[in-house]
């Protein structure tokens, strides 16, 4: 059976084999399912997926020879306890053959990203990497931070380790090259220079203070700087300053002087000496107490574009090389590889990894272990950072583990909670009402699993906190019977911002759904409205608990409550701002932004458009007779 989820670019031969067994884990049933697949497997490269009785993906793997690799799973005595558990849950497999091992490696990373299997090493990161974008489809390109898909034509520079490094570089580009950073809407409506021009951060192309040719030259200098050719830019600025001084244009010379100062400051502020390295990513891995930490440095054009530490998940009993290889391929599923990838250890699959990265990048990528010189010193620095980051992580996780044990003792949970969900509502007199859910676990906040619920049921009265909580929990747990209670999405502890009333409302909803195994706790302000830190914790059996004001557990629970407040208020403000900018014209079929703007410019307000006669509508610029009739009918035929 063809796999509908496989990428089109591979042109694979595909087949699915399955043996049905009991839903409960059964090692014999799992081995039988795998043996049935092995009978018809080719000795070709490819990717295999192991699935449980419900079809959920347990593991994605790749192989140079599928038959040999999958056969290993039937030799149970040689498997680790982790793999034995996986085999016991396996009830079917999906096989995809590829042309070579590099293609299998690429496809494996793509499928791991899609399915997030429980037994694969996973790169946990809830944010895409930021880039700097210089548009090429504009006469006066804007320089901006960009995340996500590359929808615009232009040059993308990155990745940067975080938004902080991007903002610092954007600030430098403004000082050095006077490129505009404003939105297109702001740019198109200016009739005089803005403040950035006054403080020499923009060349004001919006009002003609620089022509297209002059601005294109600034853009070219900015590209050269981002490509690491800062020495050429420095020489050019120095020559321009000297020429201006000789012509006694001291004001212009001062502008070039300030730009040179900014460039010199940036060159001297590089925390990592990467001169002569060119474009490269540097990775070093540390291992301690079964945990892995990987430090990455991003070097482009000899400039340090930041560094970040990663801590892959699901690494128990997984060999170091397998962890490192899985991390690299998942990392480069998100980010285009540079021409050089430096690692701190030799790897058996180095050649295959380099081939896969080359196919991903479209250019030849080399992966090597530096032995001497600047690259070796850079790797030593990365290795030291990896060890220090892992030590900090372990220290934090030890403290966090202790806190979660104390939370379990406080609320009488059988074991420390792995998933804590916290709920809150936000509205102003019932308007723009929404509910918010945040998620926390042993590793901290899981921001990629946060969720907001727009209150939309007609039976929910605006401003009724109890009714809002009932709607939020009814929607959150509506499909609870289909969820895996042992999976990552089932909460071990639910905290509700509110007192006994909110707790009882939520409890009734879950009882109606037949859910009785979720620990619910209401977090209410104390007698002095929380000013003294004496929150009251309402339990399901009617008891009320308070904690000493200096209790670490109290501080932790307050931090959870504050985070859900922050998320709920932020989501509410965003919804309110969107509502403020909404217009009745948004709902009219066929009215896009351009026509909406033209109508508002002509009539002044949306109310005036609504009350206009058919003849007046036909006089509006950009509105045809048919469109005018459609508008008139929309507002008057209801």
VEXDREN-2710 file (C-alpha; in Angstrom, 1 decimal):
% VEXDREN-2710
k/r/px/py/pz
1/UNK/0.0/0.0/0.0
2/UNK/1.4/3.4/-0.9
3/UNK/2.5/5.6/2.0
4/UNK/0.6/8.9/1.6
5/UNK/3.0/10.6/4.0
6/UNK/6.2/10.0/2.1
7/UNK/7.8/12.9/0.3
8/UNK/7.3/12.9/-3.5
9/UNK/11.0/13.6/-4.2
10/UNK/12.2/10.1/-3.4
11/UNK/10.3/7.9/-5.9
12/UNK/10.4/4.9/-3.6
13/UNK/8.9/1.5/-3.8
14/UNK/6.5/1.3/-0.9
15/UNK/4.7/-1.5/0.9
16/UNK/3.0/-2.1/4.2
17/UNK/2.9/-5.3/6.1
18/UNK/0.9/-6.0/9.3
19/UNK/0.0/-8.7/11.8
20/UNK/-2.8/-8.0/14.1
21/UNK/-2.3/-8.8/17.8
22/UNK/-3.7/-7.9/21.2
23/UNK/-3.7/-4.3/22.1
24/UNK/-1.6/-4.9/25.2
25/UNK/2.2/-5.1/24.9
26/UNK/3.2/-8.7/24.0
27/UNK/6.7/-9.5/23.1
28/UNK/5.8/-12.7/21.1
29/UNK/3.1/-10.8/19.1
30/UNK/5.6/-8.1/18.3
31/UNK/8.3/-10.5/17.1
32/UNK/5.7/-12.3/15.0
33/UNK/4.7/-9.1/13.3
34/UNK/8.3/-8.2/12.6
35/UNK/9.1/-11.7/11.3
36/UNK/6.1/-11.5/8.9
37/UNK/7.6/-8.3/7.4
38/UNK/11.1/-9.8/7.2
39/UNK/9.9/-12.6/4.8
40/UNK/9.5/-10.2/1.9
41/UNK/12.0/-7.4/2.7
42/UNK/14.7/-6.6/0.1
43/UNK/18.3/-6.1/1.0
44/UNK/18.1/-2.5/-0.2
45/UNK/18.4/0.9/1.6
46/UNK/15.3/2.3/3.0
47/UNK/13.3/3.5/6.0
48/UNK/11.0/1.5/8.3
49/UNK/8.3/2.6/10.7
50/UNK/7.2/0.5/13.6
51/UNK/3.6/1.0/14.7
52/UNK/1.4/-0.1/17.6
53/UNK/-2.0/-1.7/17.5
54/UNK/-3.6/1.8/16.9
55/UNK/-1.3/2.7/14.1
56/UNK/0.7/5.2/16.2
57/UNK/4.3/5.4/15.1
58/UNK/6.7/4.0/17.8
59/UNK/10.0/4.3/15.9
60/UNK/11.4/5.5/12.6
61/UNK/14.7/3.9/11.5
62/UNK/16.9/3.8/8.3
63/UNK/19.0/1.0/7.0
64/UNK/21.6/0.3/4.4
65/UNK/20.0/-3.1/4.0
66/UNK/16.5/-3.3/5.3
67/UNK/16.3/-7.1/5.6
68/UNK/19.4/-7.3/7.7
69/UNK/18.5/-4.4/10.0
70/UNK/14.9/-5.4/10.7
71/UNK/15.9/-9.0/11.3
72/UNK/17.9/-7.8/14.3
73/UNK/14.7/-6.9/16.1
74/UNK/13.6/-10.6/16.1
75/UNK/16.7/-11.5/18.1
76/UNK/15.2/-10.4/21.4
77/UNK/18.0/-11.6/23.7
78/UNK/20.4/-9.2/22.0
79/UNK/18.2/-6.1/22.4
80/UNK/18.3/-3.6/25.2
81/UNK/15.3/-3.3/27.6
82/UNK/14.2/-0.2/25.8
83/UNK/14.1/-2.0/22.4
84/UNK/12.4/-5.0/23.9
85/UNK/9.6/-2.7/25.1
86/UNK/9.3/-1.2/21.6
87/UNK/9.1/-4.6/20.0
88/UNK/6.5/-5.7/22.5
89/UNK/4.3/-2.8/21.4
90/UNK/4.9/-3.3/17.6
91/UNK/1.9/-4.7/15.6
92/UNK/2.6/-3.4/12.1
93/UNK/5.4/-1.9/10.0
94/UNK/5.6/0.4/7.0
95/UNK/8.6/0.0/4.7
96/UNK/9.9/2.6/2.2
97/UNK/12.8/1.8/0.0
98/UNK/15.2/4.5/-1.3
99/UNK/17.9/4.7/-3.9
100/UNK/20.7/5.0/-1.4
101/UNK/21.5/5.4/2.2
102/UNK/21.8/9.2/2.1
103/UNK/18.2/9.4/0.8
104/UNK/17.2/7.1/3.6
105/UNK/18.9/9.3/6.2
106/UNK/17.0/12.4/4.8
107/UNK/13.7/10.7/4.8
108/UNK/14.2/9.3/8.3
109/UNK/14.8/12.8/9.7
110/UNK/11.7/14.1/7.8
111/UNK/9.5/11.4/9.3
112/UNK/10.9/11.8/12.8
113/UNK/10.0/15.5/12.6
114/UNK/6.5/14.6/11.4
115/UNK/5.6/11.8/13.8
116/UNK/7.8/12.5/16.9
117/UNK/8.0/8.8/17.8
118/UNK/8.4/7.8/21.4
119/UNK/11.5/5.6/20.9
120/UNK/13.5/8.0/18.6
121/UNK/16.1/10.4/19.8
122/UNK/14.3/13.8/19.4
123/UNK/15.6/17.3/19.0
124/UNK/13.4/19.2/21.4
125/UNK/13.1/22.8/20.3
126/UNK/9.8/24.8/20.1
127/UNK/11.1/27.6/17.9
128/UNK/12.5/27.8/14.4
129/UNK/15.8/29.5/13.9
130/UNK/15.8/33.2/13.0
131/UNK/17.4/34.6/9.8
132/UNK/18.0/38.0/8.4
133/UNK/16.1/38.7/5.2
134/UNK/17.1/41.2/2.5
135/UNK/14.2/41.3/0.0
136/UNK/15.1/41.3/-3.7
137/UNK/11.6/41.9/-5.0
138/UNK/11.5/45.6/-3.8
139/UNK/13.1/48.7/-5.2
140/UNK/14.2/49.7/-1.7
141/UNK/14.6/46.4/0.2
142/UNK/13.8/46.2/3.8
143/UNK/16.1/44.4/6.2
144/UNK/14.2/42.3/8.7
145/UNK/14.1/39.3/11.0
146/UNK/12.6/36.2/9.4
147/UNK/11.4/32.8/10.8
148/UNK/9.7/30.0/9.1
149/UNK/9.1/29.2/5.4
150/UNK/11.0/31.2/2.8
151/UNK/8.0/32.8/1.0
152/UNK/9.8/35.9/-0.2
153/UNK/12.4/36.4/-2.9
154/UNK/15.7/37.6/-1.4
155/UNK/18.8/36.7/0.4
156/UNK/18.5/34.9/3.7
157/UNK/21.5/35.1/6.1
158/UNK/21.6/32.7/9.1
159/UNK/20.9/30.8/11.1
160/UNK/21.4/32.9/14.2
161/UNK/21.3/31.3/17.6
162/UNK/18.4/33.5/18.8
163/UNK/16.4/36.7/18.2
164/UNK/18.9/38.6/20.4
165/UNK/21.8/38.0/18.0
166/UNK/19.5/39.0/15.1
167/UNK/18.4/42.3/16.7
168/UNK/22.0/43.1/17.5
169/UNK/23.0/42.5/13.9
170/UNK/20.0/44.5/12.6
171/UNK/21.0/47.4/14.8
172/UNK/24.5/47.2/13.4
173/UNK/23.1/47.2/9.8
174/UNK/21.1/50.3/10.5
175/UNK/24.1/52.1/11.9
176/UNK/26.4/50.9/9.2
177/UNK/24.3/50.9/6.0
178/UNK/21.2/53.0/6.8
179/UNK/18.8/50.4/5.5
180/UNK/15.1/50.8/6.2
181/UNK/13.6/48.5/8.7
182/UNK/10.0/49.8/8.6
183/UNK/7.0/47.8/7.3
184/UNK/5.8/48.3/3.7
185/UNK/2.6/50.0/4.9
186/UNK/4.6/52.5/7.0
187/UNK/7.1/53.0/4.1
188/UNK/4.4/53.7/1.5
189/UNK/2.5/56.3/3.5
190/UNK/5.4/58.6/4.7
191/UNK/5.6/62.2/3.6
192/UNK/8.5/63.2/5.7
193/UNK/11.5/61.3/7.3
194/UNK/11.0/59.5/10.5
195/UNK/13.1/59.6/13.7
196/UNK/15.5/56.9/12.4
197/UNK/16.6/59.3/9.7
198/UNK/17.2/62.0/12.3
199/UNK/19.4/59.8/14.4
200/UNK/21.3/58.5/11.3
201/UNK/19.9/55.0/11.3
202/UNK/18.1/55.2/8.0
203/UNK/18.7/56.8/4.6
204/UNK/15.0/57.8/4.2
205/UNK/14.3/56.2/0.8
206/UNK/10.6/56.7/1.6
207/UNK/10.8/60.4/0.9
208/UNK/13.5/60.4/-1.8
209/UNK/16.5/61.4/0.4
210/UNK/18.4/58.6/-1.5
211/UNK/17.8/57.3/-5.0
212/UNK/17.5/53.7/-6.0
213/UNK/21.0/53.4/-7.3
214/UNK/22.5/54.8/-4.0
215/UNK/20.3/52.6/-1.9
216/UNK/21.3/49.5/-4.0
217/UNK/24.9/50.3/-3.2
218/UNK/24.1/50.3/0.5
219/UNK/22.4/47.0/0.1
220/UNK/25.4/45.6/-1.7
221/UNK/27.7/46.7/1.2
222/UNK/25.3/45.1/3.7
223/UNK/25.4/41.8/1.8
224/UNK/29.2/41.9/1.7
225/UNK/29.3/42.6/5.5
226/UNK/26.9/39.6/6.2
227/UNK/29.0/37.4/4.0
228/UNK/32.1/38.2/6.1
229/UNK/33.7/40.8/3.8
230/UNK/33.9/43.4/6.6
231/UNK/37.5/44.3/5.7
232/UNK/36.4/45.4/2.3
233/UNK/33.5/47.4/3.7
234/UNK/35.9/49.0/6.2
235/UNK/38.3/50.1/3.5
236/UNK/35.5/51.5/1.4
237/UNK/34.1/53.5/4.3
238/UNK/37.6/54.8/5.2
239/UNK/38.2/55.9/1.6
240/UNK/34.8/57.7/1.5
241/UNK/35.6/59.5/4.8
242/UNK/38.9/60.6/3.6
243/UNK/37.4/61.9/0.3
244/UNK/34.7/63.8/2.2
245/UNK/37.2/65.4/4.5
246/UNK/39.4/66.5/1.6
247/UNK/36.4/68.1/0.0
248/UNK/35.8/69.8/3.3
249/UNK/32.4/68.2/3.6
250/UNK/32.9/67.6/7.3
251/UNK/29.3/66.7/8.0
252/UNK/29.4/63.8/5.6
253/UNK/32.9/62.8/6.9
254/UNK/31.4/62.6/10.4
255/UNK/28.7/60.2/9.1
256/UNK/31.3/57.9/7.6
257/UNK/33.4/58.2/10.8
258/UNK/30.4/57.1/12.9
259/UNK/29.8/54.2/10.6
260/UNK/33.4/53.1/10.9
261/UNK/33.2/53.3/14.7
262/UNK/30.2/51.0/14.6
263/UNK/32.0/48.5/12.3
264/UNK/35.1/48.5/14.5
265/UNK/32.9/48.0/17.6
266/UNK/31.2/45.0/16.0
267/UNK/34.4/43.4/14.9
268/UNK/35.8/43.8/18.4
269/UNK/32.7/42.4/20.2
270/UNK/32.8/38.9/18.7
271/UNK/32.8/36.6/21.8
272/UNK/34.3/33.8/19.7
273/UNK/37.3/34.2/17.5
274/UNK/36.3/32.6/14.3
275/UNK/38.6/34.5/11.9
276/UNK/39.6/32.3/9.0
277/UNK/36.8/29.7/9.6
278/UNK/34.5/31.0/6.9
279/UNK/31.0/29.5/6.9
280/UNK/30.8/26.6/9.4
281/UNK/28.7/25.1/12.1
282/UNK/30.6/23.7/15.1
283/UNK/29.1/20.9/17.3
284/UNK/30.5/19.4/20.4
285/UNK/28.7/16.8/22.6
286/UNK/29.0/16.1/26.3
287/UNK/27.6/13.1/28.2
288/UNK/27.0/12.7/31.9
289/UNK/24.7/10.5/34.0
290/UNK/23.0/9.2/30.8
291/UNK/22.2/12.8/29.7
292/UNK/23.5/14.5/26.5
293/UNK/24.3/18.1/25.9
294/UNK/25.3/19.4/22.4
295/UNK/26.8/22.9/22.0
296/UNK/26.5/24.5/18.6
297/UNK/28.4/27.6/17.3
298/UNK/27.1/29.3/14.1
299/UNK/29.9/30.9/12.1
300/UNK/29.2/32.8/8.9
301/UNK/31.9/34.7/7.0
302/UNK/34.2/34.4/10.0
303/UNK/31.6/36.1/12.3
304/UNK/30.0/34.6/15.3
305/UNK/26.3/34.5/14.9
306/UNK/25.6/33.1/18.3
307/UNK/25.6/29.7/20.0
308/UNK/23.0/27.5/21.6
309/UNK/22.9/24.4/23.7
310/UNK/20.6/21.4/22.9
311/UNK/19.5/18.5/25.0
312/UNK/18.1/15.7/22.9
313/UNK/15.2/13.7/24.4
314/UNK/14.7/9.9/24.5
315/UNK/18.4/9.1/24.7
316/UNK/18.4/6.5/27.5
317/UNK/20.4/3.4/26.4
318/UNK/21.2/4.9/23.0
319/UNK/24.8/4.9/21.9
320/UNK/26.6/8.3/21.7
321/UNK/27.2/8.1/17.9
322/UNK/23.5/7.3/17.3
323/UNK/22.5/10.3/19.4
324/UNK/24.9/12.6/17.6
325/UNK/23.9/11.4/14.1
326/UNK/20.2/11.7/14.9
327/UNK/20.6/15.2/16.3
328/UNK/22.6/16.4/13.2
329/UNK/20.0/15.1/10.7
330/UNK/17.0/16.5/12.6
331/UNK/18.9/19.8/13.1
332/UNK/19.5/20.2/9.4
333/UNK/15.9/19.2/8.5
334/UNK/15.1/22.7/9.8
335/UNK/18.3/24.6/8.8
336/UNK/20.2/24.6/5.5
337/UNK/23.8/23.2/6.1
338/UNK/26.8/25.4/5.5
339/UNK/29.7/24.1/3.4
340/UNK/31.6/23.0/6.5
341/UNK/30.4/21.1/9.6
342/UNK/32.9/20.7/12.4
343/UNK/32.3/18.0/15.0
344/UNK/34.3/16.9/18.0
345/UNK/34.5/13.2/17.3
346/UNK/35.0/10.7/14.5
347/UNK/31.7/9.1/13.4
348/UNK/31.2/5.8/11.6
349/UNK/28.5/7.4/9.4
350/UNK/30.4/10.6/8.7
351/UNK/30.5/10.0/4.9
352/UNK/26.8/9.2/4.7
353/UNK/25.9/12.2/6.9
354/UNK/27.9/14.5/4.6
355/UNK/26.3/13.1/1.5
356/UNK/22.8/13.6/3.0
357/UNK/23.7/17.2/4.0
358/UNK/25.1/17.8/0.6
359/UNK/21.8/16.7/-1.0
360/UNK/19.9/18.9/1.4
361/UNK/22.1/22.0/0.8
362/UNK/22.5/21.5/-3.0
363/UNK/26.3/22.0/-2.6
364/UNK/29.1/19.8/-1.4
365/UNK/29.2/19.7/2.5
366/UNK/32.3/18.4/4.3
367/UNK/32.2/17.1/7.8
368/UNK/35.4/16.9/9.7
369/UNK/37.1/16.8/13.2
370/UNK/39.6/19.7/13.4
371/UNK/43.0/18.7/14.6
372/UNK/45.0/22.0/14.8
373/UNK/45.0/25.7/14.5
374/UNK/42.0/28.1/14.9
375/UNK/39.5/25.4/14.1
376/UNK/40.8/23.2/16.9
377/UNK/40.8/26.1/19.4
378/UNK/37.2/26.8/18.4
379/UNK/36.3/23.2/18.9
380/UNK/37.9/23.1/22.3
381/UNK/35.8/26.2/23.3
382/UNK/32.7/24.4/22.0
383/UNK/33.5/21.3/24.0
384/UNK/34.1/23.3/27.2
385/UNK/30.7/25.1/26.7
386/UNK/29.0/21.7/26.1
387/UNK/30.3/20.4/29.4
388/UNK/29.3/23.5/31.3
389/UNK/25.8/23.7/29.7
390/UNK/25.2/20.0/30.6
391/UNK/26.3/20.6/34.2
392/UNK/23.9/23.5/34.5
393/UNK/21.1/21.4/33.0
394/UNK/21.7/18.6/35.4
395/UNK/21.9/20.9/38.4
396/UNK/18.6/22.5/37.3
397/UNK/16.9/19.2/36.7
398/UNK/18.0/17.9/40.1
399/UNK/16.4/20.9/41.7
400/UNK/13.3/20.5/39.5
401/UNK/13.1/16.8/40.3
402/UNK/13.1/17.6/44.0
403/UNK/10.4/20.2/43.5
404/UNK/8.2/17.7/41.5
405/UNK/8.6/15.1/44.2
406/UNK/7.4/17.6/46.8
407/UNK/4.5/18.6/44.6
408/UNK/3.6/14.9/44.4
409/UNK/3.7/14.5/48.2
410/UNK/1.7/17.7/48.6
411/UNK/-1.2/16.6/46.4
412/UNK/-0.8/12.9/47.1
413/UNK/0.2/11.8/43.6
414/UNK/1.6/8.3/43.1
415/UNK/4.8/9.7/41.5
416/UNK/6.2/13.1/40.4
417/UNK/4.1/14.6/37.7
418/UNK/5.6/14.5/34.2
419/UNK/2.9/16.8/32.7
420/UNK/1.2/19.6/34.6
421/UNK/-1.5/21.6/32.9
422/UNK/-2.5/25.0/34.3
423/UNK/-5.7/26.9/33.2
424/UNK/-6.9/30.5/33.4
425/UNK/-9.5/32.7/31.8
426/UNK/-9.2/36.3/30.5
427/UNK/-11.8/38.8/29.4
428/UNK/-12.9/42.4/30.0
429/UNK/-16.6/42.5/31.1
430/UNK/-17.2/39.4/29.0
431/UNK/-15.7/40.7/25.8
432/UNK/-13.0/38.9/23.7
433/UNK/-13.2/36.1/26.3
434/UNK/-10.8/33.2/26.0
435/UNK/-9.3/30.4/28.1
436/UNK/-5.7/29.5/28.3
437/UNK/-3.7/26.4/29.0
438/UNK/0.0/26.1/29.7
439/UNK/2.0/22.9/30.1
440/UNK/5.0/22.3/32.3
441/UNK/7.2/19.2/33.0
442/UNK/10.5/18.1/34.4
443/UNK/12.4/20.1/31.7
444/UNK/10.4/23.3/32.4
445/UNK/7.7/25.0/30.3
446/UNK/6.6/23.2/27.1
447/UNK/5.7/26.3/25.2
448/UNK/5.0/24.5/21.9
449/UNK/2.1/22.7/23.7
450/UNK/0.4/25.9/25.0
451/UNK/-3.2/26.3/23.9
452/UNK/-5.8/29.0/23.9
453/UNK/-9.6/28.4/23.7
454/UNK/-11.8/31.1/22.2
455/UNK/-15.1/31.1/24.1
456/UNK/-17.7/30.5/21.4
457/UNK/-20.5/28.3/22.7
458/UNK/-23.8/30.1/22.8
459/UNK/-24.7/28.7/26.2
460/UNK/-21.6/30.2/27.8
461/UNK/-22.6/33.5/29.3
462/UNK/-20.1/36.3/28.7
463/UNK/-18.1/37.0/31.9
464/UNK/-19.2/33.8/33.6
465/UNK/-15.9/32.3/34.9
466/UNK/-17.5/29.0/35.9
467/UNK/-19.2/28.7/32.5
468/UNK/-16.0/29.5/30.7
469/UNK/-14.1/26.9/32.6
470/UNK/-16.8/24.3/31.8
471/UNK/-16.4/25.1/28.1
472/UNK/-12.6/25.0/28.1
473/UNK/-12.5/21.6/29.9
474/UNK/-15.3/20.2/27.9
475/UNK/-13.4/20.9/24.7
476/UNK/-10.0/19.9/26.1
477/UNK/-11.2/16.5/27.3
478/UNK/-14.0/15.9/24.7
479/UNK/-11.9/13.2/23.0
480/UNK/-10.3/12.0/26.2
481/UNK/-11.5/8.4/25.7
482/UNK/-9.5/8.2/22.5
483/UNK/-6.3/9.6/24.1
484/UNK/-3.5/7.4/25.3
485/UNK/-3.6/7.8/29.0
486/UNK/0.0/6.6/29.2
487/UNK/1.1/9.1/26.5
488/UNK/2.8/12.5/26.6
489/UNK/-0.5/14.4/26.3
490/UNK/-2.4/13.1/29.4
491/UNK/-2.0/15.4/32.4
492/UNK/-0.8/14.0/35.8
493/UNK/-1.8/17.2/37.6
494/UNK/-4.2/20.0/36.6
495/UNK/-4.1/23.4/38.3
496/UNK/-7.0/25.8/37.9
497/UNK/-6.7/29.5/38.7
498/UNK/-9.7/29.9/41.0
499/UNK/-11.3/28.7/44.1
500/UNK/-13.9/26.1/45.1
501/UNK/-16.5/27.2/42.6
502/UNK/-14.2/26.8/39.5
503/UNK/-12.9/23.5/40.9
504/UNK/-16.4/22.1/41.3
505/UNK/-17.4/23.3/37.8
506/UNK/-14.5/21.5/36.2
507/UNK/-15.0/18.4/38.3
508/UNK/-18.6/18.1/37.1
509/UNK/-17.5/18.4/33.5
510/UNK/-14.9/15.6/33.8
511/UNK/-17.4/13.4/35.7
512/UNK/-19.9/13.8/32.8
513/UNK/-17.2/12.6/30.5
514/UNK/-16.4/9.6/32.7
515/UNK/-13.0/10.9/33.7
516/UNK/-12.1/10.3/37.3
517/UNK/-8.3/9.8/37.2
518/UNK/-7.1/13.4/36.8
519/UNK/-5.9/15.2/39.9
520/UNK/-7.6/18.7/40.0
521/UNK/-6.4/21.5/42.3
522/UNK/-7.8/25.0/42.5
523/UNK/-5.3/27.8/43.2
524/UNK/-7.1/30.7/44.9
525/UNK/-5.8/33.9/46.4
526/UNK/-5.6/34.0/50.2
527/UNK/-7.5/36.2/52.6
528/UNK/-5.4/39.2/51.6
529/UNK/-5.9/38.5/47.9
530/UNK/-2.5/37.0/47.5
531/UNK/-0.5/40.0/48.5
532/UNK/1.2/38.1/51.3
533/UNK/1.8/35.0/49.1
534/UNK/-0.6/32.8/51.0
535/UNK/-2.4/31.1/48.2
536/UNK/-5.0/28.5/49.2
537/UNK/-5.0/25.2/47.3
538/UNK/-8.4/23.5/47.0
539/UNK/-8.4/19.8/46.7
540/UNK/-11.1/17.5/45.2
541/UNK/-12.0/16.0/48.5
542/UNK/-12.9/19.4/50.0
543/UNK/-9.6/20.0/51.9
544/UNK/-7.8/23.3/51.7
545/UNK/-4.0/23.6/52.0
546/UNK/-1.7/26.5/52.5
547/UNK/2.1/26.6/52.5
548/UNK/4.7/28.6/54.3
549/UNK/5.5/31.9/52.5
550/UNK/9.2/30.8/52.1
551/UNK/8.3/27.3/50.7
552/UNK/10.1/26.4/47.4
553/UNK/7.1/24.4/46.3
554/UNK/4.9/27.5/46.8
555/UNK/7.3/29.6/44.7
556/UNK/7.2/26.9/42.0
557/UNK/3.4/26.8/41.9
558/UNK/3.2/30.6/41.9
559/UNK/5.5/30.6/38.9
560/UNK/3.2/28.2/37.1
561/UNK/0.2/30.4/38.0
562/UNK/2.0/33.6/36.9
563/UNK/2.9/31.9/33.6
564/UNK/-0.7/31.0/32.7
565/UNK/-1.7/34.6/33.7
566/UNK/0.9/36.0/31.3
567/UNK/-0.1/33.7/28.5
568/UNK/-3.9/34.3/29.0
569/UNK/-3.5/38.1/29.2
570/UNK/-1.2/38.2/26.1
571/UNK/-3.6/36.1/24.1
572/UNK/-6.5/38.3/25.2
573/UNK/-4.7/41.5/24.3
574/UNK/-3.9/40.1/20.8
575/UNK/-7.5/39.1/20.3
576/UNK/-8.7/42.5/21.5
577/UNK/-6.3/44.4/19.2
578/UNK/-7.5/42.3/16.3
579/UNK/-11.1/43.1/17.2
580/UNK/-10.3/46.8/17.4
581/UNK/-8.8/46.7/13.9
582/UNK/-11.7/44.7/12.5
583/UNK/-14.2/46.3/10.0
584/UNK/-17.6/45.2/8.6
585/UNK/-15.8/45.3/5.2
586/UNK/-13.7/42.3/6.3
587/UNK/-16.8/40.1/6.0
588/UNK/-17.9/41.1/2.5
589/UNK/-17.0/38.5/-0.2
590/UNK/-14.6/39.8/-2.8
591/UNK/-13.3/42.7/-0.8
592/UNK/-9.5/42.4/-0.3
593/UNK/-7.1/44.8/1.4
594/UNK/-6.7/47.1/-1.6
595/UNK/-10.4/47.6/-2.2
596/UNK/-11.0/48.0/1.5
597/UNK/-8.4/50.7/1.7
598/UNK/-9.8/52.5/-1.4
599/UNK/-13.3/52.4/0.0
600/UNK/-12.2/53.8/3.4
601/UNK/-10.1/56.5/1.8
602/UNK/-13.2/57.5/-0.3
603/UNK/-15.9/57.3/2.3
604/UNK/-14.0/57.9/5.5
605/UNK/-15.5/55.1/7.6
606/UNK/-16.9/51.6/7.3
607/UNK/-20.3/53.0/8.5
608/UNK/-20.4/55.5/5.6
609/UNK/-19.7/52.6/3.2
610/UNK/-22.6/50.6/4.8
611/UNK/-25.0/53.6/4.4
612/UNK/-23.9/54.6/0.9
613/UNK/-26.3/54.5/-2.1
614/UNK/-25.6/52.3/-5.1
615/UNK/-24.7/55.3/-7.2
616/UNK/-22.2/56.5/-4.6
617/UNK/-20.6/53.1/-4.4
618/UNK/-20.2/53.0/-8.1
619/UNK/-18.2/56.3/-7.9
620/UNK/-15.6/54.9/-5.6
621/UNK/-12.2/54.3/-7.2
622/UNK/-11.5/50.7/-8.1
623/UNK/-15.1/49.6/-7.6
624/UNK/-16.8/48.1/-10.6
625/UNK/-20.6/48.2/-11.1
626/UNK/-20.8/44.5/-10.2
627/UNK/-18.8/45.0/-7.1
628/UNK/-20.9/48.1/-6.1
629/UNK/-24.0/46.0/-6.5
630/UNK/-22.6/43.2/-4.5
631/UNK/-21.6/45.6/-1.7
632/UNK/-25.0/47.3/-1.7
633/UNK/-26.8/43.9/-1.6
634/UNK/-24.6/42.7/1.2
635/UNK/-25.5/45.6/3.5
636/UNK/-29.1/46.2/2.5
637/UNK/-30.6/42.8/1.7
638/UNK/-30.2/41.3/5.2
END
